[in-house]
Amino acid sequence: MSLGRNVVANFLGQGWAALLGLLFVPAYATALGMEAYGLVGAFAILFACMSILDFGISPTITRELARLRAGAHSADSARDLLRSLEVACTVIAAAMALILWILSDVISRNWLTAETLSQSSVSGVVKIMALLLAARWLEQVYRGALQGLEDFVWINVAQAFFATLRWCGAYVVVVYVDASIHSFFVWQVLVSALTMGTLITRTYYILPPGLRNARFSLTALLKVRRYATGMFAVSVLALALTQMDRFAISTLLPLDQLGLYSIAAAAAGGLMQIVTPINVAIYPRLTQLVTMGDQGSLRHIYIRACEWMAFAIVPPAILMVTLPQHVLLAWSGNQELAIHAAALLQLLAAGSLCNALMSTPYAMQLAHGWTGLAVRVNVVAVVVTIPAMFWATSRFGAPGAAGVWFSLNASYVLIGAHFMYRTLVPDIKWKWYAQCVASPLVAALVTAAILLATLPQAESRPVSMAVCVASMVFLYAATGLCLSGPRQLLFRLTKWFRKA
């Protein structure tokens, strides 16, 4: 399948889902109230916590079904592996939901500090979360299978449909039916159940037919245990690193501060919605090339992917870092929110930018089946970051947590990437640093500095929207001219406009 078509399909499907999320977050916060919306941030923490019990299953499915396309598996062995993993996942999901349901009172009493919502109300929401978390967790298993089979066009059509149903339907429910956080989560459960059933049907429909029915096989699980165990360790450490900021804020600060932080994090998280379409498409392709031993094509596609990653992520990230009030006012229409969340957005966006630049090198590690580096790097990061996160949050509040998040991700780019390149592809390390990191960043920062000196202040939503659109045009042009693939595209577009 065409890698470019897969990337475009991912951008359209996931971009639509991300756009809906960004558009509706301020609406939900207004309709439900900041404290109730803080429970949505708590759900994100719980979902990340439960994801560690994936035991590396989802990325393992993606990798092994990608290797099936490269000839490393038979149809029967691939179907047995999928059946074995889904049985294990179903048991784990049911156990997770039951445990969270039992602990709902403890969580509402000892963790989530609510001022206007009653403890029984918060406990009831946590019980609904338990069902939603189990369904959303199982969705990832089948989505990973479809990604390994490179069924990206169908995945993204389905994702766009269910995202519309999830976000728009929830808005109708909380605005026109019942403006309560309970109704919001009940709707999410119903949509997730429908999504999961659809993904299961599609996965077994496109799997290559076997000579017999799929069956549970302990042998199939043992064959992938090393990679899955490595991914599990990476997931546990990643959870501690990526969710510790929200956990520290929820523990040390009032719930409304978690709500404010969650909104800034949602805006910065939009950057990762740009990253995911490229990375999800490139990972199966890199895995196939590694399996086939095609080093020339592997290096060529990898550098091109890194260039396009930088082109996609650097302009919007630099816009958030340099013009945070304009971005927040254009997004939410709330001047007070834009003022209070601007510093948070700057730090979170800078950290997300560094994280995004490392996503393709990380995909290269996984394509080689090498999880050891990520484990070792993250162990060191956990030892340093967690104490720093709690200290910074207690001393500086939510901006302290955001600052530690940025420092962590900057260290990945400056230190972690070096060890990956030294082991796997040492000949392109400095090409990556110069061509895919330094060059686009310098071009975007210089352009942003010029814009910052000439643009008006964030005073109204229409002005901020115009500023953001104009700035993005200049930032993308400056960044694209520094990267070979995007530069060729810009030249072709220029010629096309001249002819038109």
Secondary structure as GFF3:
##gff-version 3
##sequence-region A 1 500
A	DSSP	alpha_helix	3	32	.	.	.	ID=ss1
A	DSSP	alpha_helix	34	51	.	.	.	ID=ss2
A	DSSP	three_ten_helix	52	54	.	.	.	ID=ss3
A	DSSP	alpha_helix	57	69	.	.	.	ID=ss4
A	DSSP	alpha_helix	75	102	.	.	.	ID=ss5
A	DSSP	alpha_helix	104	110	.	.	.	ID=ss6
A	DSSP	alpha_helix	119	148	.	.	.	ID=ss7
A	DSSP	alpha_helix	152	172	.	.	.	ID=ss8
A	DSSP	pi_helix	173	177	.	.	.	ID=ss9
A	DSSP	alpha_helix	181	206	.	.	.	ID=ss10
A	DSSP	alpha_helix	218	223	.	.	.	ID=ss11
A	DSSP	alpha_helix	225	252	.	.	.	ID=ss12
A	DSSP	alpha_helix	255	292	.	.	.	ID=ss13
A	DSSP	alpha_helix	295	322	.	.	.	ID=ss14
A	DSSP	alpha_helix	324	332	.	.	.	ID=ss15
A	DSSP	alpha_helix	335	357	.	.	.	ID=ss16
A	DSSP	alpha_helix	359	367	.	.	.	ID=ss17
A	DSSP	alpha_helix	372	396	.	.	.	ID=ss18
A	DSSP	alpha_helix	398	411	.	.	.	ID=ss19
A	DSSP	pi_helix	412	416	.	.	.	ID=ss20
A	DSSP	alpha_helix	417	423	.	.	.	ID=ss21
A	DSSP	three_ten_helix	426	428	.	.	.	ID=ss22
A	DSSP	alpha_helix	429	431	.	.	.	ID=ss23
A	DSSP	pi_helix	432	438	.	.	.	ID=ss24
A	DSSP	alpha_helix	439	454	.	.	.	ID=ss25
A	DSSP	alpha_helix	461	480	.	.	.	ID=ss26
A	DSSP	alpha_helix	484	499	.	.	.	ID=ss27
###
